[in-house]
Every structure is written in structure tokens, then in C-alpha cells.
Amino acid sequence: MTTQKSVITDEMRRLIGVESPPMVFEVDKSGIRRWADAIGDPNPIYWDEEYAKKSRYRGMICPPGYLGWPTVPQRREPDTIGPFTRRVNGGTETEFFQPIKAGETLTATSKIVDIRERQGGPTTGLMLFVNRETTFKNKRGKVVAKFRGTLISYEGPTGK
């Protein structure tokens, strides 16, 4: 039995836990409306500013899963690490700690929390799993949400 050398280098391991530079952005009403439209949610809390002002939130809030991504500046870090260029989303989850209102300024920092590899089937070959966590804080420094995602990169069909 032959043992394949790991594609996870010491340099890649040193990236685990390193926090990215902060990304600052404002959650805007048009982004909230676009997201609500994309997920098919007709709740007026996402659409009607006057209705939202009368709600317990006193303004438009972000729908589930929306954190202002359409307005975030381009990442300052690479999307993927390692030798493979083929990529697929391995899953995401968002944990909200309090409602996020339109007009709020958020600061996001991201870090890699785990890197692992495994052998896939004949169409994927060796696969690299990179788990990342992004923390969102409001202008008072309180954590309002955490986003966790897995990016899978892979070598592709073996021998090709």
C-alpha cells in the first residue's frame, strides 16, 4: 500500500486561526429588498420602510441569511488555498445573535478554522476542505452574527 504525501503544507497550517483585516460595510435597504426577493419572502419588514418603523425593530431588518454581502468590498484574501483550482461550496450556516437593521455599519473579520483532506472518487480525486468562520460586529463592537462555510477544492479526474 502506498501512502500519498499530504497536500496540506506547513504554510497552509500556519493560516489556521489567523484573522483577516477587517472589512467594513453598511447594510442598505436595497440590498435587503434584493435578498428578500431572491428568497421569495414577502414579509413587509423587508420591503416597506413605514411598516418596519412601526414594528418592534423600528426599522427594516436583514432577512435570514443576508449580511450585506452584495455591498462588501472584494475580499483581501484568496478564496481558496492549496494546489487545486476546481471548487465547490461545501455548505454554509449563519448564526444570528440579534437583528441587523438597514443602515447599520458592520465590521467583518474572517479566519480559517480547519483544513483537511480526503480522497474522493474518480471524478474528484483528492479533495481539500477549508472551513472558514466570519464574525460580524456592529459599531458598538457587539457580535451580531457568525457565518461558517466550507470550501471544497479538488484535483479532478485522476490521470487527466
C-alpha positions in Angstrom: 0.0 0.0 0.0 1.4 3.4 -1.0 0.9 6.4 1.2 0.2 9.7 -0.6 2.0 12.8 0.6 -0.3 15.4 2.1 -1.1 18.5 0.0 -1.5 20.4 3.2 1.7 22.3 3.7 3.2 23.9 6.9 2.4 27.3 5.3 -1.2 26.3 4.9 -1.4 25.1 8.5 0.0 28.4 9.7 -3.1 30.2 8.2 -5.4 28.4 10.6 -6.7 30.9 13.2 -5.1 34.0 11.5 -7.7 36.8 11.4 -8.2 38.7 8.2 -8.1 42.5 8.1 -11.5 43.9 8.9 -14.0 44.6 6.1 -16.4 47.5 7.0 -19.7 47.9 5.1 -23.2 49.3 5.6 -26.3 47.2 5.4 -28.5 49.0 2.9 -32.3 48.9 2.2 -31.9 48.0 -1.5 -29.7 45.0 -0.6 -32.3 43.8 1.9 -35.0 44.1 -0.7 -33.0 42.2 -3.3 -32.2 39.4 -0.9 -35.9 39.1 0.2 -36.9 39.0 -3.4 -34.3 36.3 -4.2 -35.5 34.1 -1.3 -39.2 34.8 -2.1 -40.0 36.3 1.3 -42.9 38.8 1.0 -42.7 39.9 4.7 -43.2 43.7 4.7 -40.5 44.1 7.4 -38.0 43.7 4.5 -39.9 45.7 1.9 -41.9 48.5 3.5 -39.9 51.1 5.4 -43.0 52.7 7.1 -44.3 49.3 8.2 -40.9 48.4 9.5 -40.7 51.6 11.5 -43.9 50.6 13.4 -42.6 47.1 14.1 -40.8 46.1 17.3 -37.5 46.5 15.4 -38.3 50.2 14.5 -36.8 49.7 11.0 -36.0 47.3 8.2 -34.0 44.3 9.2 -32.0 41.7 7.3 -33.8 38.6 6.2 -32.4 35.2 7.2 -29.0 34.5 5.6 -28.4 38.1 4.5 -25.5 40.0 5.9 -25.0 42.7 3.3 -22.7 40.6 1.0 -23.7 42.3 -2.2 -22.1 45.5 -0.8 -19.0 44.0 0.8 -15.7 45.1 -0.9 -13.8 42.4 -2.6 -12.0 40.0 -0.2 -8.5 40.9 0.7 -7.6 37.2 1.0 -7.7 34.4 -1.5 -10.9 32.4 -1.9 -9.0 29.1 -1.7 -5.7 27.8 -0.6 -3.8 24.8 -1.9 -3.0 23.4 -5.3 -6.4 22.8 -6.7 -8.4 25.2 -8.9 -11.7 23.2 -9.1 -14.0 24.4 -6.3 -17.5 23.8 -4.9 -19.4 25.1 -1.9 -19.4 22.5 0.9 -22.1 24.2 2.9 -22.8 27.3 4.9 -24.6 28.3 8.1 -25.3 31.7 9.7 -25.9 32.2 13.4 -27.7 35.5 14.3 -27.3 36.9 17.8 -29.5 40.0 17.2 -31.5 41.6 14.4 -29.4 43.6 11.9 -31.1 46.8 10.7 -30.7 48.7 7.5 -28.2 51.5 7.9 -26.1 49.6 10.4 -22.4 49.6 9.8 -20.8 46.1 10.3 -17.2 45.0 10.6 -16.4 41.5 9.4 -13.3 39.5 10.1 -12.6 36.1 8.8 -10.4 33.2 9.7 -9.7 29.7 8.6 -10.6 27.3 11.4 -9.7 24.0 9.9 -8.1 22.4 6.8 -8.3 18.8 6.0 -8.1 16.4 3.0 -9.5 13.2 1.9 -9.5 11.0 -1.2 -12.7 11.4 -3.3 -14.0 9.3 -6.1 -12.7 9.1 -9.7 -14.3 12.4 -10.8 -12.9 14.4 -7.9 -9.7 12.8 -6.9 -8.0 14.3 -3.8 -10.2 16.9 -2.1 -9.2 19.7 0.3 -11.7 21.0 2.8 -11.2 24.6 4.1 -13.5 25.7 6.9 -13.8 29.4 7.4 -15.6 31.5 10.0 -16.6 35.1 9.6 -17.6 37.2 12.6 -19.8 40.3 12.2 -19.8 43.1 14.8 -21.8 46.3 15.0 -20.4 49.7 15.6 -20.5 49.1 19.4 -18.3 46.1 18.9 -21.0 43.5 19.7 -21.1 40.3 17.7 -24.3 40.3 15.7 -23.7 37.2 13.6 -21.3 34.4 12.7 -21.1 32.9 9.2 -19.4 29.5 8.8 -18.6 28.0 5.4 -16.7 25.1 3.9 -15.0 25.4 0.6 -14.0 22.2 -1.2 -11.3 22.2 -3.8 -10.3 19.1 -5.7 -7.8 17.9 -8.3 -10.4 16.5 -10.7 -10.4 13.2 -12.7 -7.3 11.2 -11.8 -4.9 10.7 -14.6 -6.3 13.5 -16.7 
